């Protein structure tokens, strides 16, 4: 996937007062292993940490120019400055990400006006705001227009005001926007990384190879430790929804509930009958002991997914009904 994913959960959530710096370190490392390229952090995280993992990039959200010196100490990849918070001239040798509230407010003049207030280089523009429901073609046109407006990469952080932040994120990534800012964990305000990756995997069947679901689950574990969020983690909620959907499938023609043809118990039941049939055949046919021993050894390694593959995944008309 061409689009870079940035996580902003360390700015979106409040760290628990007793959050262990080791857990924060492991959380960031898990995000990196999951395929996140950058994490956005602010002074709250920086003040807790003595070191940060080196296998991921960092964007320091500078709420006020007074934090510029703090940013220099940690040598972040980028400093993020919000247009609304440019109270005085900013001086920095680090690349700057200019955050502009709203998706449709970017203009060539606005970009150069902001650049005139910064003694440094604006290396990227982040547009943060709600998107309306878009078609894939409209998303592609939006990305094309934004890239032609300014001479730097574009990041979009879709907000969920219109209840379509996830949909926007999917379509913008397919339109090859340079970067997307998403949030690990369910906030209701942002599109979550978990929803984004599970949608790519389960709906579009196109999870890019750079993303790793096991690392994402590990990040969800540390997320609970450092934020102490109430309720189940997002991945557990996704699994519960998928399980509910599967068990409540209905026939589109009749409206009747769909009966799944093979359960785990059914599969184990068929395996026992398969083994019994082989043993009976050996006795009736008088198969020599050494050959029967080979058959028994082979049965231990037979393909346990055989029945499910044949019954559930072949294109058989009327299978689920």
N, C-alpha and C positions, 0 to 999 in steps of 0.2 A: 504494500500500500504506500502510495506516495505521501499521504498526509501524515505529518508528525503529530503525536498525541502528547499534550501537556496536561498534567494533573494539578488541580488547584485546591485539593481537599485540605491541605495544611493552612490555607487561608480561609476556606469556607467554614471550617469547623473550629470550635474552641478546644484547644488541648486541655486534657484533664490536668488539674493542678499537680497531681502526683505522677504524671506521665513519665516513664523511665526513658532517658535519652537513648538507651540501648534499643528499646522497642521502637522508638522513632527512627533510629538508624536502620533497623531491620525492616521497618515498614517501607522506607524509601528504597532499600535494596530490592524488596519484593516487587515494588512498582517497576523498577528498572528491569528485573527479570521477566515481568509480565509483558514488556514491550513499550512502556511509557518512556519517552525520550527526555522529557523535562518535568521538573516539579516546581511549582510556584510556592515560595515561602515568604514569610514576613518576619518582623523583628521578634515576635513571640517565640517562634521556633529557633531562630538564631541564638537567642539569649539562653536557651536550654542546652545547646549543643556545643561540644568542644571540637568535634569533627563531623564531617558529612561523607557519605559514600562517594567514591570517585567514578562509579560506573554509570552516572546519569548527569544530565545538565541541570543547572539551577537558574531560576528567574526570581530575583528579589523584588517583591512588591514594596515600593517605597511610598508610604502614605504621606511622608513629609520630607522636604529636602534635607532636614536635619539628620536623616538616617543615611545620607550619602557616604559619610566616613565609615559607617558600620559595613556598608556594602563593599568598600574597598578592602577591608580586612579579610573577608572571606573569598574575595576574587570570584564573584559569581559570573556566569556566562552572560547574563543580561540583567539590567535594572528595568523594572516596569514602572512607568510613570503614567498616572491617569491625567487626562487633559484637565479635568476639574480641579486637580490638586496642585497645579503648577502655580503656586503662590509667589514664587520668586525664581530667579534664574538658577538653573541646575548646571553644575559643573561635575563632569565625570569622564573618566577615560574608558569606562566600560560601555559596551553597546547598549543602546536604549530601546525598549519596546514601548511605543506610545499606545496607550489604551484610550479608545474613544467610545463613549457610551452611545449605543445605537448602531444598527447595521447599515442604515441608509444615509448616515451623516458624514461619511468620508468624502472629502473633496481635495483636489490638488492644492488649493490655496490654504486650507486648514492644515495640511501636512507641513507646508513650508513655514506657516506662521508658528507652529509648534517648534519646528527645527530652529527658528530664530531665537527661541527662549532657552535653548539647551546648548551648552558648550560641550558637545559630544555628538555622536552619530546616532540617528534613529535608524535602527537596523530592521525593525519589523513594526507593523501596525496591528494591534489587537482590537477587533470590533466586538463589543460586549452588549448584547441586547436580544430581545425576542425576535424571532423570525415568524412570518406568516407561513401557512401551509404551502409548500412549493412542490411543483412537479420536478422530476429529475432535470428536465430541460431548463426550467426556470432557475434551478440551483446552479446549473452550468453557466447560464448567462450572468448570474450574479457574481460568481467567482471570476469570470472573464472580465466583467466590468471593473471589479475592485482591483484586479491585478493591473489593469491598464490605467488606473487612476493615480497610483503612487509607484515609485521605483524600488519598492522593498517588498519582502514576503508579507502575506496576509494571514493572520490568525483570527478565527471566529470563535467566540464563546457564546453559544446559543442559550438564552434564558428560556424558562419554561412558562412564561406568562400566557402563551397561547396553547399550552399543553402539547406542543409538538417539537420540543427541543431535541428529543432523541431522533425523531424523523428528520429534522433539519440536519443533525450531525451526520446521519447515515448518507443523506443525499449530497451534502457538501463534501464528504470524503470521497464519494464516487465521482464528484466533479473535480477532484484533485486540488482542493484548497490546500495551501501550504501547511497549515497547522490548525488543530482543533484543541480548545481548552475544555476539558471535561472534568468531572469530579468523581473520585472514588467514594462510594457511599451514596445513599439516597437522601437528598436534601429537599426535593420538590422545586428547587430553584434552577438547578443545572441538569444537563444530561449526564447520567452516571456512566462511568467507564464499564461497569459490569453489564448494564443494559446494552450498551453499544456493542461490546464484544459478543455477548450471547445472541444478540440479534443478527450480527454478521454470521455467526456460526450456525444458528438454528433456522433462521429464515432465509438468508441469502446463500448459506452453505459456502461461504467464501472467507473464512477466518484467515487473514494473512499469516504467513509462516513466522513473522517476527513476534507474534503474540503467543503467550503461554498461559493456559487456563489454570494450571496447578499453581503457578506463581501468583496469579490473581487471587486464588483462594487463600494463599498464605498472606497476602496483603490484607484481605478481609479480616483475617484473624488478628493481625496487629492493629488494624483499624479499630477494632473493639477495645483493645487494650489502651490505646493512647487517647481515644476520644470518649470512651465509656458511653457510647451512644445507646439509647434505650431501644428495646425491641430486637428482633432478629437482624442479622446482617443481610445485605442486599442479595447475595448469592443464595442464601437459604430461602429468601422470599421468591426469587426467580424459580428455584427448584420446586417450591410449593405451587406456584402458578402453573408451571409446566405439567406437574403431576395432576393438578386439577383439570387442566385442559384435556390431557390424555384420557382421563377417566370420565370425562363428560362430552366425548365426541358424539355427534349426532349425524344421522343420515340426512344429507342435504335434500333428498327427494321425499323421504317419508317423515322426517322429523323424529324418528325413533333413535334411542340410545344405541350406540355402536358397541358390540361385544368384542373385546379383544380376543383373538383366536388362541393365543398361547400365553400362558403365564409362566413364571419361574417354576411354580409347583408342577404345572403340566409338563414342562420340559424335563424336570427330574423324574417324573412318572414315566415318561416315554423312554428315558435312558435306562431305567430299571427293566422295563419290558424288553428293550433292545438286548441288554446283557443276558436276561433270562432266555431269550430266543436263541442266542448263540450257544449257551450252555446246553439247552435241550437238543439243538442240532448236533452238537459234539457227541452227546450220549447216544442218540439214535443212529448216527452214521458211523459210530465206532472209530472216531478220529483218534490217532495215536496221542499218547500223553504229551510228547514233546511238541507236537504241532498245536495241541490244545493250549499248552503253556504259552506258546507264541501268540495265540489268539487272545488269551487273557491279558497279556502284556500290551498288545495292540489296543485292546478296549480301554485301557487306562489312559491312552493318549488320543482317543478319537476326538474328532471335532465336535465339541459340545454345542457349538452354534449351528450345527447342521440343520436341525429342525426349524429353528427360528429363521435361518436364511432361506430355507426352501418355502416355508409357509408364510412368513410375514413380509419378505422383501422382494419376492418375485412378482412380476406384474400379472397377477391373477385377477380377473374380473370378478367383482362381488366378494372379494376376500374378507373385508371387514364386516360384511353384513351376513 
